[in-house]
Amino acid sequence: MYRGGMTTAADGIGVPDWAWHSEVARAALRARDGGALFRFAQAHTGLSQGGLAGATGISQGRGNEVVNGRRSVTAPPGFEGVA
């Protein structure tokens, strides 16, 4: 649901099903690379880092750290939120 113009976890992010079959997505998932998954999702949805962060239940600042490699997503619940 949208709150104040932000996407929330209840909305999902809407990456097309076909995109998940790309080599980029498969490589990011195999490597458990949260930053690559954020960038992949941005490319296929047009959402901002803030929109993706809201959809995954993390703060925009944390999402920025993940995208820029300053923080990794390794715990399954966190990783599944990104994926």
C-alpha positions in Angstrom: 0.0 0.0 0.0 1.2 3.5 -0.6 1.7 5.8 2.3 2.8 9.3 1.6 3.9 8.4 -1.9 6.2 5.6 -0.7 5.9 2.0 -1.6 5.5 -0.4 1.4 6.3 -4.0 1.8 2.6 -4.9 1.2 2.9 -3.6 -2.4 5.7 -5.8 -3.5 8.0 -4.4 -6.2 6.6 -5.8 -9.4 9.7 -7.2 -11.2 8.3 -9.0 -14.3 8.5 -12.8 -14.1 10.6 -13.0 -17.3 13.3 -10.8 -15.8 14.0 -13.3 -13.0 15.2 -15.7 -15.7 18.0 -13.4 -16.9 21.6 -14.2 -16.3 22.0 -11.0 -14.3 19.2 -12.1 -11.8 20.5 -15.6 -11.6 24.1 -14.5 -10.9 22.9 -12.1 -8.2 20.8 -14.7 -6.6 23.6 -17.3 -6.7 26.1 -14.9 -5.2 23.5 -13.7 -2.7 24.4 -10.2 -3.8 21.8 -7.8 -2.3 23.3 -4.7 -4.0 23.1 -6.4 -7.4 19.5 -7.4 -6.7 18.6 -3.8 -5.7 20.1 -2.5 -8.9 18.3 -5.2 -10.9 15.0 -4.3 -9.3 15.6 -0.6 -9.9 16.3 -1.3 -13.6 13.1 -3.4 -14.0 10.7 -1.3 -11.9 11.9 2.3 -12.1 11.6 2.5 -8.3 14.0 4.8 -6.4 16.2 3.4 -3.6 13.6 4.8 -1.2 10.8 3.0 -3.0 12.7 -0.3 -3.0 13.7 0.2 0.7 10.0 0.7 1.6 9.0 -2.3 -0.4 11.6 -4.5 1.4 11.0 -3.1 4.9 14.4 -1.4 5.4 15.3 2.2 5.6 16.4 4.2 2.5 19.8 4.7 4.1 20.3 1.0 4.7 19.2 0.3 1.0 21.8 2.9 -0.1 24.5 1.1 1.9 23.5 -2.3 0.3 23.5 -0.8 -3.2 26.9 0.7 -2.7 28.5 -2.3 -1.1 28.9 -0.8 2.3 26.5 -3.3 3.9 25.7 -6.8 2.8 22.4 -8.7 3.1 23.1 -12.2 4.3 20.3 -13.2 6.7 17.6 -15.1 4.9 14.7 -12.7 5.9 16.7 -9.7 4.8 17.8 -11.3 1.6 14.3 -12.5 0.8 13.0 -9.0 1.2 15.5 -7.8 -1.5 14.8 -10.8 -3.7 
